[in-house]
Amino acid sequence: MKPPDPEPQLDVDGALSRLRAWFRGHQAVVVALSGGADSALVAWVANDELGPDRVHCVTAVSPSLPEVELTGCAELAAQWGLNWSKVLTEEMDDPAYLRNDADRCYHCKDALSRALEPLAVAAGAVVVLGVNLDDLGDHRPGQRAATEHGARFPLVDAGFTKPMVREASRVLGLSTADKPAAACLASRVPYGTPVTLGVLREVAEAEAGLRSLGFDDLRVRHYGETARIEVPLDRLADLVAVRDVVVEVVRGAGYRYVTVDLEGLRSGNLNGAVGGPLADHRSL
């Protein structure tokens, strides 16, 4: 039997060198810091190369941001000595965003870009986002909005895939190396279901309650009165083992019915509910 092909070697050292050189080629940057592995790596390397006087890390705050993510960004800023601030975004004032069609993320990133632009202009800086090569083949209209506003993707320019981001973060000793992928709360709402403050609040409370039970990597998908819980396959048995508490927590958030997705956690699987090309794509 032919042995399996060896795993491809990740050129992490080379990618890190290119990323550092990328930042040295810029006078100043404004980093959109979500707290995930990608934007955290961008923030850390930018700060290491240019220093806090030339790097402004900004976290967008809106009802779609889980509180745990905002807290995480504040903690990273304190630990790493980042020049960090929050900025309020106004996507909830945009009827196109609230309508929640397949371009919802476009309107969100458009709002983010408009909030960051004045900061960048004042500092003579370029806005940078934590987009990697693996993201480019996905349905992410937000990237289009960011590009239209002149934002740059240094991880793409340096040749980073998602596994390379995590490995580079381990090499640098970053606490975000193995952080589960996260996304805005609106990503839990199927396309076509309007995004409202009430819906986002229910999702946020349900997920916070489940995290308190030890389920850090999860999604609660919103289907009206029904919540569909997704956790990794190796945590399904753990979830079922405490089902009484799970039901209590999720119903306490406002849901009537509590279900579990037996296929486990799949980032972006709601895209498959949309007809056409989106059925073949996955996003956050």
VEXGU-376723 format. One record per residue (C-alpha): residue number from 1; residue in three letters; x, y, z. Coordinates in Angstrom, 3 decimals, always signed. Layout:
% residues N
+-----+-----+----------+----------+----------+
!   i !  aa !       px !       py !       pz !
+-----+-----+----------+----------+----------+
! NUM ! ala !        X !        Y !        Z !
...
+-----+-----+----------+----------+----------+
***
This chain:
% residues 284
+-----+-----+----------+----------+----------+
!   i !  aa !       px !       py !       pz !
+-----+-----+----------+----------+----------+
!   1 ! met !   +0.000 !   +0.000 !   +0.000 !
!   2 ! lys !   +1.282 !   +3.425 !   -0.946 !
!   3 ! pro !   +1.969 !   +5.554 !   +2.136 !
!   4 ! pro !   -0.118 !   +8.724 !   +2.449 !
!   5 ! asp !   +1.348 !  +11.911 !   +1.106 !
!   6 ! pro !   +3.177 !  +13.862 !   +3.805 !
!   7 ! glu !   +1.489 !  +16.905 !   +5.248 !
!   8 ! pro !   +2.667 !  +20.051 !   +3.438 !
!   9 ! gln !   +5.216 !  +22.031 !   +5.378 !
!  10 ! leu !   +3.976 !  +25.431 !   +6.419 !
!  11 ! asp !   +6.375 !  +28.254 !   +5.596 !
!  12 ! val !   +5.535 !  +30.047 !   +8.818 !
!  13 ! asp !   +8.958 !  +31.630 !   +9.272 !
!  14 ! gly !   +8.886 !  +33.009 !   +5.759 !
!  15 ! ala !   +5.341 !  +34.307 !   +6.145 !
!  16 ! leu !   +6.201 !  +35.996 !   +9.434 !
!  17 ! ser !   +9.209 !  +37.668 !   +7.838 !
!  18 ! arg !   +7.041 !  +38.919 !   +4.988 !
!  19 ! leu !   +4.408 !  +40.173 !   +7.439 !
!  20 ! arg !   +6.988 !  +42.070 !   +9.453 !
!  21 ! ala !   +8.379 !  +43.600 !   +6.267 !
!  22 ! trp !   +4.868 !  +44.566 !   +5.197 !
!  23 ! phe !   +4.391 !  +46.647 !   +8.332 !
!  24 ! arg !   +7.849 !  +48.187 !   +8.093 !
!  25 ! gly !   +6.752 !  +49.469 !   +4.697 !
!  26 ! his !   +3.955 !  +51.551 !   +6.235 !
!  27 ! gln !   +4.107 !  +54.709 !   +8.290 !
!  28 ! ala !   +1.107 !  +53.870 !  +10.484 !
!  29 ! val !   -1.824 !  +51.471 !  +10.604 !
!  30 ! val !   -5.257 !  +51.208 !  +12.165 !
!  31 ! val !   -5.962 !  +47.566 !  +13.012 !
!  32 ! ala !   -9.552 !  +46.334 !  +13.157 !
!  33 ! leu !   -9.172 !  +44.101 !  +16.213 !
!  34 ! ser !  -11.944 !  +41.550 !  +16.720 !
!  35 ! gly !   -9.908 !  +39.443 !  +19.160 !
!  36 ! gly !   -9.779 !  +36.345 !  +16.972 !
!  37 ! ala !   -6.567 !  +34.597 !  +15.976 !
!  38 ! asp !   -6.231 !  +36.477 !  +12.680 !
!  39 ! ser !   -6.691 !  +40.067 !  +13.833 !
!  40 ! ala !   -4.737 !  +39.348 !  +17.023 !
!  41 ! leu !   -1.713 !  +38.191 !  +15.030 !
!  42 ! val !   -1.950 !  +41.290 !  +12.843 !
!  43 ! ala !   -2.170 !  +43.534 !  +15.910 !
!  44 ! trp !   +0.732 !  +41.860 !  +17.712 !
!  45 ! val !   +3.137 !  +41.926 !  +14.755 !
!  46 ! ala !   +2.161 !  +45.478 !  +13.804 !
!  47 ! asn !   +2.741 !  +46.663 !  +17.363 !
!  48 ! asp !   +6.030 !  +44.772 !  +17.585 !
!  49 ! glu !   +7.319 !  +46.347 !  +14.379 !
!  50 ! leu !   +5.930 !  +49.885 !  +14.558 !
!  51 ! gly !   +5.144 !  +50.449 !  +18.236 !
!  52 ! pro !   +1.964 !  +51.817 !  +19.834 !
!  53 ! asp !   +2.590 !  +55.359 !  +18.585 !
!  54 ! arg !   +2.095 !  +54.170 !  +15.010 !
!  55 ! val !   -0.434 !  +51.380 !  +15.559 !
!  56 ! his !   -3.977 !  +52.070 !  +16.698 !
!  57 ! cys !   -6.012 !  +48.932 !  +17.407 !
!  58 ! val !   -9.765 !  +49.491 !  +17.317 !
!  59 ! thr !  -12.644 !  +47.201 !  +18.244 !
!  60 ! ala !  -16.038 !  +47.886 !  +16.722 !
!  61 ! val !  -18.794 !  +47.808 !  +19.313 !
!  62 ! ser !  -22.418 !  +47.138 !  +18.396 !
!  63 ! pro !  -25.276 !  +44.914 !  +19.578 !
!  64 ! ser !  -23.919 !  +42.135 !  +17.346 !
!  65 ! leu !  -20.617 !  +41.907 !  +19.271 !
!  66 ! pro !  -20.642 !  +39.262 !  +22.022 !
!  67 ! glu !  -19.594 !  +40.758 !  +25.347 !
!  68 ! val !  -16.989 !  +38.030 !  +25.805 !
!  69 ! glu !  -15.223 !  +39.181 !  +22.623 !
!  70 ! leu !  -15.085 !  +42.811 !  +23.744 !
!  71 ! thr !  -13.665 !  +41.721 !  +27.096 !
!  72 ! gly !  -11.103 !  +39.584 !  +25.298 !
!  73 ! cys !   -9.928 !  +42.521 !  +23.191 !
!  74 ! ala !   -9.502 !  +44.696 !  +26.277 !
!  75 ! glu !   -7.464 !  +41.960 !  +27.938 !
!  76 ! leu !   -5.219 !  +41.530 !  +24.897 !
!  77 ! ala !   -4.622 !  +45.272 !  +24.745 !
!  78 ! ala !   -3.585 !  +45.335 !  +28.404 !
!  79 ! gln !   -1.349 !  +42.262 !  +28.088 !
!  80 ! trp !   +0.385 !  +43.354 !  +24.894 !
!  81 ! gly !   +0.612 !  +47.093 !  +25.528 !
!  82 ! leu !   -1.559 !  +47.994 !  +22.558 !
!  83 ! asn !   -2.846 !  +51.467 !  +21.815 !
!  84 ! trp !   -6.472 !  +50.328 !  +21.839 !
!  85 ! ser !   -9.866 !  +51.940 !  +21.743 !
!  86 ! lys !  -13.483 !  +51.129 !  +20.965 !
!  87 ! val !  -15.592 !  +52.663 !  +18.264 !
!  88 ! leu !  -19.363 !  +52.469 !  +17.952 !
!  89 ! thr !  -20.663 !  +51.301 !  +14.596 !
!  90 ! glu !  -24.147 !  +52.002 !  +13.317 !
!  91 ! glu !  -25.110 !  +49.031 !  +11.175 !
!  92 ! met !  -28.300 !  +48.657 !  +13.210 !
!  93 ! asp !  -29.444 !  +51.976 !  +11.726 !
!  94 ! asp !  -29.111 !  +50.601 !   +8.187 !
!  95 ! pro !  -32.322 !  +49.015 !   +6.809 !
!  96 ! ala !  -30.229 !  +46.977 !   +4.365 !
!  97 ! tyr !  -28.365 !  +45.362 !   +7.250 !
!  98 ! leu !  -31.516 !  +44.730 !   +9.247 !
!  99 ! arg !  -33.121 !  +43.083 !   +6.221 !
! 100 ! asn !  -30.456 !  +40.362 !   +6.534 !
! 101 ! asp !  -30.011 !  +39.250 !   +2.959 !
! 102 ! ala !  -26.916 !  +37.475 !   +1.655 !
! 103 ! asp !  -25.000 !  +40.779 !   +1.626 !
! 104 ! arg !  -25.550 !  +41.551 !   +5.307 !
! 105 ! cys !  -21.809 !  +41.380 !   +5.994 !
! 106 ! tyr !  -21.194 !  +43.970 !   +3.279 !
! 107 ! his !  -23.274 !  +46.523 !   +5.153 !
! 108 ! cys !  -21.585 !  +45.632 !   +8.443 !
! 109 ! lys !  -18.062 !  +46.107 !   +7.081 !
! 110 ! asp !  -19.177 !  +49.254 !   +5.301 !
! 111 ! ala !  -20.262 !  +50.659 !   +8.673 !
! 112 ! leu !  -16.971 !  +49.546 !  +10.243 !
! 113 ! ser !  -14.929 !  +51.130 !   +7.468 !
! 114 ! arg !  -16.792 !  +54.430 !   +7.780 !
! 115 ! ala !  -16.102 !  +54.425 !  +11.522 !
! 116 ! leu !  -12.385 !  +53.697 !  +11.092 !
! 117 ! glu !  -11.678 !  +56.059 !   +8.190 !
! 118 ! pro !  -11.522 !  +59.278 !  +10.257 !
! 119 ! leu !   -9.054 !  +57.661 !  +12.657 !
! 120 ! ala !   -6.869 !  +56.535 !   +9.775 !
! 121 ! val !   -6.966 !  +59.895 !   +8.015 !
! 122 ! ala !   -6.029 !  +61.754 !  +11.202 !
! 123 ! ala !   -3.009 !  +59.495 !  +11.728 !
! 124 ! gly !   -1.954 !  +59.210 !   +8.096 !
! 125 ! ala !   -2.549 !  +55.487 !   +8.470 !
! 126 ! val !   -3.941 !  +52.622 !   +6.435 !
! 127 ! val !   -6.745 !  +50.441 !   +7.802 !
! 128 ! val !   -5.823 !  +46.740 !   +8.029 !
! 129 ! leu !   -8.018 !  +43.703 !   +8.615 !
! 130 ! gly !   -7.209 !  +40.137 !   +9.659 !
! 131 ! val !   -8.210 !  +38.390 !   +6.446 !
! 132 ! asn !   -6.186 !  +35.307 !   +5.425 !
! 133 ! leu !   -5.882 !  +33.391 !   +2.160 !
! 134 ! asp !   -8.457 !  +30.784 !   +3.176 !
! 135 ! asp !  -11.043 !  +33.528 !   +3.562 !
! 136 ! leu !  -10.764 !  +34.598 !   -0.068 !
! 137 ! gly !  -12.591 !  +31.546 !   -1.425 !
! 138 ! asp !  -15.512 !  +32.008 !   +0.937 !
! 139 ! his !  -18.710 !  +34.041 !   +0.670 !
! 140 ! arg !  -17.595 !  +37.119 !   +2.573 !
! 141 ! pro !  -19.078 !  +40.260 !   +1.036 !
! 142 ! gly !  -17.598 !  +42.240 !   +3.894 !
! 143 ! gln !  -14.206 !  +41.919 !   +2.228 !
! 144 ! arg !  -15.587 !  +43.743 !   -0.800 !
! 145 ! ala !  -16.823 !  +46.608 !   +1.368 !
! 146 ! ala !  -13.474 !  +46.876 !   +3.136 !
! 147 ! thr !  -11.585 !  +46.891 !   -0.158 !
! 148 ! glu !  -13.847 !  +49.602 !   -1.551 !
! 149 ! his !  -12.843 !  +51.770 !   +1.402 !
! 150 ! gly !   -9.143 !  +51.138 !   +0.803 !
! 151 ! ala !   -8.482 !  +48.663 !   +3.623 !
! 152 ! arg !   -5.585 !  +46.248 !   +3.272 !
! 153 ! phe !   -5.166 !  +42.572 !   +4.164 !
! 154 ! pro !   -1.534 !  +42.073 !   +5.275 !
! 155 ! leu !   -2.004 !  +38.360 !   +6.079 !
! 156 ! val !   -3.045 !  +37.771 !   +2.469 !
! 157 ! asp !   -0.107 !  +39.768 !   +1.131 !
! 158 ! ala !   +2.263 !  +37.774 !   +3.364 !
! 159 ! gly !   +0.816 !  +34.429 !   +2.240 !
! 160 ! phe !   -0.913 !  +33.276 !   +5.441 !
! 161 ! thr !   -3.485 !  +30.507 !   +5.490 !
! 162 ! lys !   -5.549 !  +29.881 !   +8.623 !
! 163 ! pro !   -3.330 !  +26.992 !   +9.819 !
! 164 ! met !   -0.298 !  +29.230 !   +9.308 !
! 165 ! val !   -1.918 !  +31.974 !  +11.399 !
! 166 ! arg !   -2.386 !  +29.541 !  +14.269 !
! 167 ! glu !   +1.105 !  +28.080 !  +13.964 !
! 168 ! ala !   +2.729 !  +31.513 !  +13.791 !
! 169 ! ser !   +0.742 !  +32.544 !  +16.866 !
! 170 ! arg !   +2.069 !  +29.478 !  +18.711 !
! 171 ! val !   +5.613 !  +30.319 !  +17.673 !
! 172 ! leu !   +5.139 !  +33.829 !  +19.062 !
! 173 ! gly !   +3.508 !  +32.508 !  +22.231 !
! 174 ! leu !   +0.212 !  +34.303 !  +21.651 !
! 175 ! ser !   -2.731 !  +33.243 !  +23.787 !
! 176 ! thr !   -5.011 !  +33.458 !  +20.751 !
! 177 ! ala !   -3.270 !  +30.662 !  +18.831 !
! 178 ! asp !   -5.975 !  +28.092 !  +19.507 !
! 179 ! lys !   -8.896 !  +30.402 !  +20.136 !
! 180 ! pro !  -12.074 !  +29.031 !  +18.506 !
! 181 ! ala !  -13.360 !  +30.964 !  +15.520 !
! 182 ! ala !  -15.953 !  +33.544 !  +16.458 !
! 183 ! ala !  -18.350 !  +35.716 !  +14.511 !
! 184 ! cys !  -20.900 !  +38.427 !  +15.084 !
! 185 ! leu !  -24.187 !  +37.426 !  +16.663 !
! 186 ! ala !  -26.072 !  +38.276 !  +13.466 !
! 187 ! ser !  -24.363 !  +35.324 !  +11.795 !
! 188 ! arg !  -26.610 !  +33.076 !  +13.901 !
! 189 ! val !  -29.704 !  +34.404 !  +12.136 !
! 190 ! pro !  -30.756 !  +32.756 !   +8.832 !
! 191 ! tyr !  -30.784 !  +35.020 !   +5.800 !
! 192 ! gly !  -34.215 !  +36.546 !   +5.345 !
! 193 ! thr !  -34.977 !  +36.715 !   +9.059 !
! 194 ! pro !  -34.716 !  +40.368 !  +10.116 !
! 195 ! val !  -31.954 !  +41.245 !  +12.554 !
! 196 ! thr !  -33.395 !  +42.962 !  +15.620 !
! 197 ! leu !  -32.087 !  +43.922 !  +19.022 !
! 198 ! gly !  -34.387 !  +41.329 !  +20.572 !
! 199 ! val !  -33.071 !  +38.519 !  +18.372 !
! 200 ! leu !  -29.440 !  +39.439 !  +19.079 !
! 201 ! arg !  -30.176 !  +39.627 !  +22.792 !
! 202 ! glu !  -31.704 !  +36.134 !  +22.829 !
! 203 ! val !  -28.735 !  +34.646 !  +20.987 !
! 204 ! ala !  -26.249 !  +36.452 !  +23.235 !
! 205 ! glu !  -27.945 !  +35.318 !  +26.442 !
! 206 ! ala !  -28.271 !  +31.719 !  +25.265 !
! 207 ! glu !  -24.621 !  +31.498 !  +24.230 !
! 208 ! ala !  -23.408 !  +33.200 !  +27.410 !
! 209 ! gly !  -25.402 !  +30.700 !  +29.469 !
! 210 ! leu !  -23.915 !  +27.755 !  +27.604 !
! 211 ! arg !  -20.407 !  +29.152 !  +27.997 !
! 212 ! ser !  -21.001 !  +29.257 !  +31.732 !
! 213 ! leu !  -21.516 !  +25.490 !  +31.499 !
! 214 ! gly !  -18.110 !  +25.037 !  +29.869 !
! 215 ! phe !  -19.040 !  +25.097 !  +26.172 !
! 216 ! asp !  -16.671 !  +27.724 !  +24.790 !
! 217 ! asp !  -16.831 !  +26.693 !  +21.125 !
! 218 ! leu !  -20.469 !  +26.877 !  +20.068 !
! 219 ! arg !  -23.194 !  +28.568 !  +18.057 !
! 220 ! val !  -26.857 !  +29.072 !  +18.896 !
! 221 ! arg !  -28.733 !  +29.389 !  +15.602 !
! 222 ! his !  -31.924 !  +31.397 !  +15.793 !
! 223 ! tyr !  -35.119 !  +30.032 !  +14.222 !
! 224 ! gly !  -37.869 !  +32.090 !  +15.806 !
! 225 ! glu !  -38.964 !  +30.241 !  +18.950 !
! 226 ! thr !  -36.442 !  +27.476 !  +18.257 !
! 227 ! ala !  -32.757 !  +27.511 !  +19.176 !
! 228 ! arg !  -30.460 !  +25.091 !  +17.382 !
! 229 ! ile !  -27.279 !  +24.462 !  +19.349 !
! 230 ! glu !  -24.047 !  +23.554 !  +17.596 !
! 231 ! val !  -20.990 !  +22.294 !  +19.457 !
! 232 ! pro !  -18.023 !  +20.267 !  +18.160 !
! 233 ! leu !  -18.836 !  +16.591 !  +17.641 !
! 234 ! asp !  -16.588 !  +15.538 !  +20.519 !
! 235 ! arg !  -18.677 !  +17.704 !  +22.898 !
! 236 ! leu !  -22.122 !  +16.420 !  +21.876 !
! 237 ! ala !  -22.184 !  +13.775 !  +24.616 !
! 238 ! asp !  -21.180 !  +16.407 !  +27.183 !
! 239 ! leu !  -24.038 !  +18.627 !  +26.067 !
! 240 ! val !  -26.596 !  +15.855 !  +26.265 !
! 241 ! ala !  -25.305 !  +14.814 !  +29.684 !
! 242 ! val !  -26.425 !  +18.167 !  +31.108 !
! 243 ! arg !  -29.451 !  +18.577 !  +28.876 !
! 244 ! asp !  -31.779 !  +19.639 !  +31.695 !
! 245 ! val !  -29.556 !  +22.591 !  +32.532 !
! 246 ! val !  -29.014 !  +23.355 !  +28.850 !
! 247 ! val !  -32.755 !  +23.518 !  +28.272 !
! 248 ! glu !  -33.222 !  +25.749 !  +31.301 !
! 249 ! val !  -30.498 !  +28.142 !  +30.187 !
! 250 ! val !  -31.679 !  +28.427 !  +26.589 !
! 251 ! arg !  -35.346 !  +28.778 !  +27.505 !
! 252 ! gly !  -34.338 !  +31.420 !  +30.001 !
! 253 ! ala !  -32.933 !  +33.405 !  +27.078 !
! 254 ! gly !  -36.379 !  +33.454 !  +25.477 !
! 255 ! tyr !  -36.596 !  +30.332 !  +23.316 !
! 256 ! arg !  -39.451 !  +27.862 !  +23.529 !
! 257 ! tyr !  -37.821 !  +24.920 !  +21.781 !
! 258 ! val !  -34.232 !  +23.728 !  +22.284 !
! 259 ! thr !  -32.620 !  +21.490 !  +19.668 !
! 260 ! val !  -29.129 !  +20.143 !  +19.034 !
! 261 ! asp !  -27.528 !  +19.852 !  +15.591 !
! 262 ! leu !  -26.200 !  +16.295 !  +15.349 !
! 263 ! glu !  -23.786 !  +17.318 !  +12.586 !
! 264 ! gly !  -21.916 !  +19.405 !  +15.125 !
! 265 ! leu !  -20.426 !  +22.887 !  +14.834 !
! 266 ! arg !  -19.899 !  +24.123 !  +11.293 !
! 267 ! ser !  -18.908 !  +27.749 !  +10.915 !
! 268 ! gly !  -21.166 !  +29.496 !   +8.444 !
! 269 ! asn !  -23.473 !  +26.619 !   +7.664 !
! 270 ! leu !  -26.426 !  +29.006 !   +7.389 !
! 271 ! asn !  -25.020 !  +30.029 !   +4.010 !
! 272 ! gly !  -26.128 !  +26.661 !   +2.702 !
! 273 ! ala !  -29.751 !  +27.615 !   +3.309 !
! 274 ! val !  -29.574 !  +30.183 !   +0.528 !
! 275 ! gly !  -30.141 !  +29.070 !   -3.031 !
! 276 ! gly !  -27.598 !  +29.517 !   -5.792 !
! 277 ! pro !  -23.841 !  +29.719 !   -5.315 !
! 278 ! leu !  -24.060 !  +30.391 !   -1.594 !
! 279 ! ala !  -25.106 !  +26.808 !   -1.018 !
! 280 ! asp !  -21.542 !  +25.772 !   -1.781 !
! 281 ! his !  -19.815 !  +28.245 !   +0.518 !
! 282 ! arg !  -19.058 !  +28.556 !   +4.198 !
! 283 ! ser !  -18.276 !  +31.668 !   +6.210 !
! 284 ! leu !  -18.106 !  +32.543 !   +9.863 !
+-----+-----+----------+----------+----------+
***
